[in-house]
Amino acid sequence: MKVKVISVLEDNYMYLVIEEHTREAVAVDVAVPKRLLEIAGREGVTLTTVLTTHHHWDHARGNVELARLRPGMAVMGGDERICGLTRMLAHGEELRFGAIHVRCLLTPGHTSGHMSYFLWEDESLDPPALFSGDALSVAGCGWRLEGTAQQMYQSLAETLGTLPPQTKVFCGHEHTLRNLEFAHTVEPHNDHVKAKLSWAQKRDEDDVPTVPSTLGEELLYNPFLRVVEEAVRKFTGQAAPAEVLEVLCRERARFQQAMEPLQPQARALLALQWGLLGPHK
């Protein structure tokens, strides 16, 4: 299994997952379909399926055009609001692409129908991969736009946090540096946060991606996966995990607002990207 990391739009990632024996390929979160097809052509693979994590514009905008360019393309996801959807997936459902197994994991919080995808190959020395969209990012997670804090906690801690620690995490955005800056305010004495922040600053200077991380690493420095840790509880003033998570989300919003106040035009763009404007909600 080979994963091509493709940077698109301002800070999004889409992915091309290649089954190296059959040369079949699966795409995750198609935002710029022509670029995806160019890369698939250079790799010499046959693209058969799109896995979409959620319905927001910056993750699903390319589905319809891709289906037009490649008639018969399967577009799968867990939310009927995903444009171009041809097959609705259920939590726990498993798919197969050659030697690649895919387990569909419903991870509500960012959106109610957010689906993450856990991929692995039997008898392979390569670690499994998680395509987490906006449910889990490097040192952070997506904004909670739909659902409850308890649902988001279950998605992060129970559904994703219990996957094998060697799992590679391929998220939907390059938000690592800002996420780690916030993580450092939550746990200023966490050496893992300090080391990862220093590493991410260097990657940012070199303009290279910070994905993937591993789930085991995330458990060491991602505050949204560390809600039972004493330092994180102390920062929030809460004890119950969902309440800790709720306060973390609120404090992160304040932190980001202080670091980079959004102008009205930027707020409108985010609303458009999240599918909160226009007929496709």
C-alpha positions as CSV (number, residue, x, y, z in Angstrom):
1,M,0.0,0.0,0.0
2,K,1.4,3.3,-1.1
3,V,0.0,6.7,-0.1
4,K,0.5,9.8,-2.1
5,V,0.0,13.0,-0.1
6,I,-1.4,15.8,-2.3
7,S,-1.5,19.4,-1.0
8,V,-4.5,21.3,-2.4
9,L,-6.4,24.6,-1.8
10,E,-5.0,26.7,1.0
11,D,-4.1,23.9,3.5
12,N,-6.1,20.8,2.5
13,Y,-4.8,17.3,1.8
14,M,-6.3,14.8,-0.5
15,Y,-4.8,11.3,-0.8
16,L,-4.2,8.7,-3.5
17,V,-4.0,5.2,-2.0
18,I,-2.4,2.6,-4.3
19,E,-2.6,-1.1,-4.2
20,E,0.8,-1.9,-5.5
21,H,0.1,-5.4,-6.9
22,T,-3.1,-4.7,-8.8
23,R,-2.3,-1.0,-9.5
24,E,-5.8,-0.1,-8.4
25,A,-6.2,3.2,-6.6
26,V,-8.6,4.8,-4.1
27,A,-8.8,8.6,-3.5
28,V,-9.7,10.2,-0.2
29,D,-11.4,13.6,-0.1
30,V,-11.2,14.8,-3.7
31,A,-11.0,18.6,-3.8
32,V,-9.1,19.1,-7.1
33,P,-10.0,16.2,-9.4
34,K,-7.9,17.2,-12.4
35,R,-4.7,17.3,-10.3
36,L,-5.7,13.9,-8.8
37,L,-6.1,12.4,-12.3
38,E,-2.7,13.8,-13.4
39,I,-1.0,12.1,-10.4
40,A,-2.9,8.9,-11.0
41,G,-1.7,9.0,-14.6
42,R,1.9,9.5,-13.7
43,E,1.7,6.6,-11.2
44,G,0.1,4.4,-13.8
45,V,-2.8,3.3,-11.7
46,T,-6.5,2.8,-12.3
47,L,-8.6,5.0,-10.0
48,T,-11.9,3.2,-9.1
49,T,-13.2,4.7,-5.9
50,V,-13.5,7.9,-3.9
51,L,-13.8,7.7,-0.1
52,T,-15.1,11.0,1.3
53,T,-14.8,11.8,5.0
54,H,-17.5,14.4,5.2
55,H,-19.7,16.7,3.1
56,H,-17.8,20.0,3.5
57,W,-16.9,21.8,0.3
58,D,-13.2,21.6,0.7
59,H,-13.3,17.8,1.0
60,A,-16.1,16.8,-1.4
61,R,-16.1,19.6,-4.1
62,G,-14.4,17.5,-6.7
63,N,-16.7,14.4,-6.6
64,V,-19.1,15.5,-9.3
65,E,-16.5,16.6,-11.8
66,L,-14.4,13.5,-11.2
67,A,-17.5,11.3,-11.9
68,R,-18.0,13.3,-15.1
69,L,-14.4,12.8,-16.1
70,R,-14.4,9.1,-15.1
71,P,-18.0,7.7,-15.6
72,G,-18.8,4.8,-13.3
73,M,-16.6,6.1,-10.5
74,A,-17.8,5.0,-7.1
75,V,-18.2,7.8,-4.5
76,M,-18.6,6.5,-1.0
77,G,-19.2,8.2,2.4
78,G,-21.3,8.2,5.5
79,D,-23.5,11.3,4.9
80,E,-26.2,11.8,2.3
81,R,-25.1,15.5,2.0
82,I,-21.9,14.4,0.2
83,C,-22.1,15.6,-3.4
84,G,-22.0,12.9,-6.0
85,L,-22.5,10.1,-3.5
86,T,-23.2,6.8,-5.1
87,R,-22.9,4.5,-2.0
88,M,-23.8,5.2,1.6
89,L,-21.5,3.6,4.1
90,A,-22.3,2.4,7.6
91,H,-20.1,2.3,10.8
92,G,-18.1,-0.9,10.9
93,E,-18.6,-1.7,7.3
94,E,-15.6,-3.2,5.6
95,L,-14.4,-2.8,2.0
96,R,-11.7,-4.5,0.0
97,F,-9.5,-3.2,-2.8
98,G,-7.1,-5.9,-3.8
99,A,-5.0,-6.7,-0.7
100,I,-6.2,-3.5,1.1
101,H,-8.9,-3.8,3.7
102,V,-10.9,-0.7,4.7
103,R,-12.9,-0.4,7.9
104,C,-15.4,2.5,7.9
105,L,-15.5,4.3,11.3
106,L,-18.3,6.8,12.0
107,T,-16.7,9.7,13.9
108,P,-19.3,12.4,14.6
109,G,-18.3,15.7,16.1
110,H,-17.0,17.9,13.3
111,T,-20.1,16.8,11.3
112,S,-22.8,14.2,12.2
113,G,-21.9,12.0,9.3
114,H,-18.1,12.2,9.4
115,M,-16.6,8.9,8.4
116,S,-12.9,8.0,9.0
117,Y,-11.2,5.1,7.2
118,F,-8.8,2.6,8.7
119,L,-6.8,0.7,6.1
120,W,-4.5,-2.3,6.4
121,E,-3.1,-5.2,4.5
122,D,-2.9,-8.8,5.9
123,E,0.6,-10.2,6.4
124,S,2.2,-6.8,5.6
125,L,5.1,-5.3,7.5
126,D,3.8,-1.8,6.7
127,P,1.7,-0.2,9.5
128,P,-2.0,0.4,9.0
129,A,-3.2,3.9,8.0
130,L,-6.0,6.1,9.2
131,F,-7.6,8.7,7.0
132,S,-9.2,10.9,9.6
133,G,-10.4,13.9,7.6
134,D,-11.4,16.6,10.2
135,A,-12.1,14.2,13.0
136,L,-8.5,14.0,14.1
137,S,-5.5,16.1,13.0
138,V,-1.9,16.3,14.0
139,A,-1.9,17.6,17.6
140,G,-5.6,18.6,17.2
141,C,-9.0,17.9,15.9
142,G,-11.7,19.6,13.8
143,W,-14.1,22.2,15.0
144,R,-17.2,20.6,16.7
145,L,-19.9,21.9,14.4
146,E,-22.5,19.1,14.8
147,G,-23.3,16.8,17.7
148,T,-22.3,16.8,21.3
149,A,-19.0,16.9,23.2
150,Q,-19.8,13.4,24.4
151,Q,-20.1,12.2,20.8
152,M,-16.9,13.9,19.9
153,Y,-15.1,12.4,22.9
154,Q,-16.3,8.9,21.9
155,S,-15.1,9.4,18.3
156,L,-11.7,10.5,19.5
157,A,-11.0,8.4,22.5
158,E,-13.0,5.2,21.9
159,T,-13.3,4.9,18.1
160,L,-9.9,6.3,17.0
161,G,-7.8,6.4,20.1
162,T,-8.0,2.6,20.5
163,L,-6.6,1.8,17.1
164,P,-3.0,0.3,17.0
165,P,-0.5,2.9,18.2
166,Q,1.7,2.3,15.0
167,T,-1.2,3.5,12.8
168,K,-0.2,6.3,10.5
169,V,-2.6,9.2,10.7
170,F,-3.3,11.1,7.5
171,C,-5.5,14.1,8.3
172,G,-7.4,16.6,6.2
173,H,-5.5,19.8,6.8
174,E,-2.1,21.2,7.5
175,H,-2.8,22.8,10.9
176,T,0.0,21.2,12.8
177,L,2.0,24.2,13.8
178,R,-1.0,26.2,15.2
179,N,-2.3,23.0,16.9
180,L,1.0,22.5,18.6
181,E,1.2,26.1,19.7
182,F,-2.2,25.6,21.4
183,A,-1.1,22.2,22.9
184,H,1.9,24.0,24.4
185,T,-0.4,26.5,26.2
186,V,-2.3,23.5,27.6
187,E,0.7,21.5,28.7
188,P,3.7,23.9,28.8
189,H,5.9,21.3,30.5
190,N,5.1,18.4,28.1
191,D,8.5,17.5,26.5
192,H,6.7,15.7,23.7
193,V,4.8,18.8,22.8
194,K,8.0,20.9,22.9
195,A,9.9,18.5,20.6
196,K,7.1,18.1,18.1
197,L,6.6,21.9,18.0
198,S,10.3,22.4,17.3
199,W,10.0,19.8,14.5
200,A,6.9,21.3,13.0
201,Q,8.5,24.8,13.0
202,K,11.3,23.4,10.9
203,R,8.9,21.6,8.5
204,D,7.0,24.9,8.2
205,E,10.1,26.8,7.3
206,D,11.0,24.2,4.7
207,D,7.3,24.2,3.4
208,V,6.9,20.4,3.6
209,P,4.0,18.4,5.0
210,T,3.8,17.3,8.6
211,V,1.6,14.3,7.8
212,P,1.6,11.5,8.6
213,S,2.0,11.2,12.4
214,T,1.2,8.0,14.3
215,L,-1.6,7.4,16.7
216,G,1.0,6.5,19.4
217,E,2.6,9.9,18.9
218,E,-0.7,11.7,19.0
219,L,-1.4,10.2,22.4
220,L,1.7,11.9,23.7
221,Y,1.0,15.5,22.6
222,N,-2.5,15.9,21.2
223,P,-4.5,17.5,24.1
224,F,-7.8,16.3,22.5
225,L,-6.7,12.7,23.0
226,R,-5.3,13.5,26.5
227,V,-8.5,14.6,28.3
228,V,-7.9,12.2,31.2
229,E,-4.4,13.5,31.9
230,E,-4.1,15.6,35.0
231,A,-2.3,18.5,33.3
232,V,-5.1,18.8,30.7
233,R,-7.8,18.5,33.4
234,K,-6.1,21.2,35.4
235,F,-6.0,23.5,32.4
236,T,-9.7,23.2,31.8
237,G,-10.8,23.1,35.4
238,Q,-13.0,20.0,34.6
239,A,-12.8,16.3,35.4
240,A,-15.3,14.5,33.2
241,P,-13.7,13.7,29.8
242,A,-16.4,15.2,27.6
243,E,-16.4,18.4,29.7
244,V,-12.7,18.6,29.5
245,L,-13.0,18.3,25.7
246,E,-15.7,20.9,25.6
247,V,-13.5,23.5,27.4
248,L,-10.5,22.6,25.2
249,C,-12.6,23.4,22.1
250,R,-13.7,26.7,23.6
251,E,-10.2,27.7,24.7
252,R,-8.7,26.7,21.3
253,A,-11.2,29.0,19.6
254,R,-10.2,31.9,21.9
255,F,-6.5,31.1,21.3
256,Q,-6.9,31.1,17.5
257,Q,-9.0,34.3,17.6
258,A,-6.3,36.0,19.6
259,M,-3.5,34.7,17.3
260,E,-5.2,35.5,14.0
261,P,-8.5,37.4,14.2
262,L,-10.8,36.5,11.3
263,Q,-12.0,39.2,9.0
264,P,-15.6,39.0,7.8
265,Q,-14.5,37.8,4.4
266,A,-12.5,34.9,6.0
267,R,-15.5,33.9,8.1
268,A,-17.7,33.8,5.0
269,L,-15.1,31.6,3.2
270,L,-14.9,29.2,6.2
271,A,-18.7,29.0,6.3
272,L,-18.7,28.2,2.5
273,Q,-16.0,25.5,2.9
274,W,-17.9,23.9,5.8
275,G,-21.1,23.8,3.8
276,L,-22.9,26.3,6.0
277,L,-23.8,28.6,3.1
278,G,-25.6,27.9,-0.1
279,P,-28.1,25.1,-0.9
280,H,-25.8,22.1,-0.2
281,K,-25.7,22.0,3.6
